[in-house]
Amino acid sequence: MTEPVTVAKGLEGIVAAATKLSDVQGQAGRLLYCGYDIADLAAHSTFEETVYLLWYDALPTQAQLDTFQSKLAAARALPDGVIAQLQTYPHDATPMDILRTVVSLLGVYDHEKGEAVKTAETQALRLTAQMATIAAAWNSIRNGHAPLAPRADLNHAANFLYMLNGVEPDPRAARILDTAFVLHADHSLNASTFVARAIASTLSDMYSAIVGALAALKGPLHGGANEATMRTLLKLGSVEAVEPYVVETLAHKGKIMGFGHRVYRADDPRAVILEKIARQAAKVTGNYKWFEMQEKMRAAVQARKNLPVNVDFYSASVYYSLGIPVDLFTPVFAASRIAGWTAHVLEQYADNRLIRPDALYVGKKDLNYIPLAARVAAPHPT
Ligand SMILES: CC(C)(COP(=O)(O)OP(=O)(O)OC[C@H]1O[C@@H](n2cnc3c(N)ncnc32)[C@H](O)[C@@H]1OP(=O)(O)O)[C@@H](O)C(=O)NCCC(=O)NCCS
């Protein structure tokens, strides 16, 4: 094996997989799913159509969509044993920890045995249907209520809002969330998707791959940034507080959540669409404060640093205006990204090779072994 000479820190610039799913055009600020511009999908398609597109590489006909939607809707309920377990978890648990744990548990309750590759599509369908159910059911349970049964007559987004709030949502609110789901469905080899593909490449199963993806999404440098963005806005509390915060944070080389991206050099195209949705959401609720703070923050950041705004920035105020609790923002992201994760796992299985990069060894070499009795304590940390 040839020793690598340089280390691509953070794997920046390394092409680690071929994919037909997302085409991220970082310089141009464009994103396409299976060849379709997300602006068109966001304007005209539903989340269910987007999932179909990602899994089957074609937009569905009406008949195909009807069948697919029925299958997804029928798979939403969680097994009774899983609900019973959920009731035992501490109510102050972080929802992303709950999601990660419950997906693992769903693997235990899945009695369909067989090779991971053969059962993957059925499991993809179940997990895509159930991710939103877990988040909504947990929110009920932690607030001391019995979780509502999912409604098969509502789509993925509307059913989530129904399960969360106990009332059928305003169709405008449901469409806003549906569009956000379309925009978050896939994004090439981001950290969580890479983890999912690496796990799948060992021929481990779909549940295991998704548990890993959820663990990666939780971090504030990835999906957790939407929660962190909203917490910053809530802490600042007014438009006037925004600019001093930006100046102070940048002066100390701090990070402002919702800005920056490994791939985009122009504004994230999802953020461009979400900005319009955030404005619309403010109009629907009559509360413009968070949106105005965000516009101020974006102007203040971009006047000082060439940082693109990313997907998590405006999704924060969109989710907030829909009444979604802040600590459910990242689970809501997961309830959409499950489409992409599962699609990537299926793509990995279809043309698999174990993902196993090299590392450049930079530690000590050729030391003489020291017997236990002769060792002198090394200073900590070593
Ligand atoms: C997304 C992110 C992790 C990409 O990281 P990356 O490609 O490794 O880029 P780096 O963190 O090395 O940042 C490069 C430079 O931009 C700066 N930068 C990047 N994001 C920044 C942010 N959100 N606020 C302030 N400065 C930022 C870094 O400080 C660094 O500056 P320097 O060259 O003067 O040291 C990073 O932009 C970030 O932490 N953003 C905030 C979290 C976030 O919104 N995540 C969601 C991503 S969709």
PDBQT file of the ligand as one rigid body, heavy atoms in Angstrom, charges set to zero:
ROOT
HETATM    1  C1  LIG A 401     -20.870  24.264   7.720  1.00  0.00    +0.000 C 
HETATM    2  C2  LIG A 401     -19.441  24.386   8.205  1.00  0.00    +0.000 C 
HETATM    3  C3  LIG A 401     -19.201  23.305   9.274  1.00  0.00    +0.000 C 
HETATM    4  C4  LIG A 401     -18.490  24.179   7.037  1.00  0.00    +0.000 C 
HETATM    5  O1  LIG A 401     -17.256  24.045   7.579  1.00  0.00    +0.000 OA
HETATM    6  P1  LIG A 401     -15.888  23.985   6.756  1.00  0.00    +0.000 P 
HETATM    7  O2  LIG A 401     -16.097  23.760   5.325  1.00  0.00    +0.000 OA
HETATM    8  O3  LIG A 401     -15.040  23.020   7.499  1.00  0.00    +0.000 OA
HETATM    9  O4  LIG A 401     -15.352  25.460   6.900  1.00  0.00    +0.000 OA
HETATM   10  P2  LIG A 401     -14.571  26.038   8.155  1.00  0.00    +0.000 P 
HETATM   11  O5  LIG A 401     -15.305  25.762   9.407  1.00  0.00    +0.000 OA
HETATM   12  O6  LIG A 401     -13.158  25.570   8.050  1.00  0.00    +0.000 OA
HETATM   13  O7  LIG A 401     -14.673  27.586   7.822  1.00  0.00    +0.000 OA
HETATM   14  C5  LIG A 401     -13.849  28.283   6.883  1.00  0.00    +0.000 C 
HETATM   15  C6  LIG A 401     -13.721  29.729   7.333  1.00  0.00    +0.000 C 
HETATM   16  O8  LIG A 401     -15.012  30.351   7.368  1.00  0.00    +0.000 OA
HETATM   17  C7  LIG A 401     -15.349  30.709   8.706  1.00  0.00    +0.000 C 
HETATM   18  N1  LIG A 401     -16.721  30.305   8.944  1.00  0.00    +0.000 N 
HETATM   19  C8  LIG A 401     -17.359  29.220   8.421  1.00  0.00    +0.000 A 
HETATM   20  N2  LIG A 401     -18.605  29.172   8.855  1.00  0.00    +0.000 NA
HETATM   21  C9  LIG A 401     -18.768  30.244   9.665  1.00  0.00    +0.000 A 
HETATM   22  C10 LIG A 401     -19.862  30.718  10.394  1.00  0.00    +0.000 A 
HETATM   23  N3  LIG A 401     -21.023  30.070  10.392  1.00  0.00    +0.000 N 
HETATM   24  N4  LIG A 401     -19.706  31.842  11.109  1.00  0.00    +0.000 NA
HETATM   25  C11 LIG A 401     -18.532  32.503  11.120  1.00  0.00    +0.000 A 
HETATM   26  N5  LIG A 401     -17.451  32.085  10.443  1.00  0.00    +0.000 NA
HETATM   27  C12 LIG A 401     -17.572  30.976   9.717  1.00  0.00    +0.000 A 
HETATM   28  C13 LIG A 401     -14.405  29.900   9.613  1.00  0.00    +0.000 C 
HETATM   29  O9  LIG A 401     -14.223  30.492  10.857  1.00  0.00    +0.000 OA
HETATM   30  C14 LIG A 401     -13.169  29.874   8.758  1.00  0.00    +0.000 C 
HETATM   31  O10 LIG A 401     -12.583  31.142   8.834  1.00  0.00    +0.000 OA
HETATM   32  P3  LIG A 401     -10.991  31.344   8.794  1.00  0.00    +0.000 P 
HETATM   33  O11 LIG A 401     -10.575  30.818   7.441  1.00  0.00    +0.000 OA
HETATM   34  O12 LIG A 401     -10.798  32.807   8.977  1.00  0.00    +0.000 OA
HETATM   35  O13 LIG A 401     -10.455  30.508   9.926  1.00  0.00    +0.000 OA
HETATM   36  C15 LIG A 401     -19.195  25.784   8.829  1.00  0.00    +0.000 C 
HETATM   37  O14 LIG A 401     -19.474  26.765   7.864  1.00  0.00    +0.000 OA
HETATM   38  C16 LIG A 401     -20.004  26.022  10.076  1.00  0.00    +0.000 C 
HETATM   39  O15 LIG A 401     -19.580  25.610  11.169  1.00  0.00    +0.000 OA
HETATM   40  N6  LIG A 401     -21.200  26.685   9.965  1.00  0.00    +0.000 N 
HETATM   41  C17 LIG A 401     -22.043  26.905  11.110  1.00  0.00    +0.000 C 
HETATM   42  C18 LIG A 401     -22.883  25.665  11.379  1.00  0.00    +0.000 C 
HETATM   43  C19 LIG A 401     -23.955  25.468  10.335  1.00  0.00    +0.000 C 
HETATM   44  O16 LIG A 401     -24.690  26.376   9.996  1.00  0.00    +0.000 OA
HETATM   45  N7  LIG A 401     -24.054  24.230   9.871  1.00  0.00    +0.000 N 
HETATM   46  C20 LIG A 401     -25.041  23.819   8.899  1.00  0.00    +0.000 C 
HETATM   47  C21 LIG A 401     -24.414  23.430   7.618  1.00  0.00    +0.000 C 
HETATM   48  S1  LIG A 401     -25.629  23.090   6.373  1.00  0.00    +0.000 SA
ENDROOT
TORSDOF 0
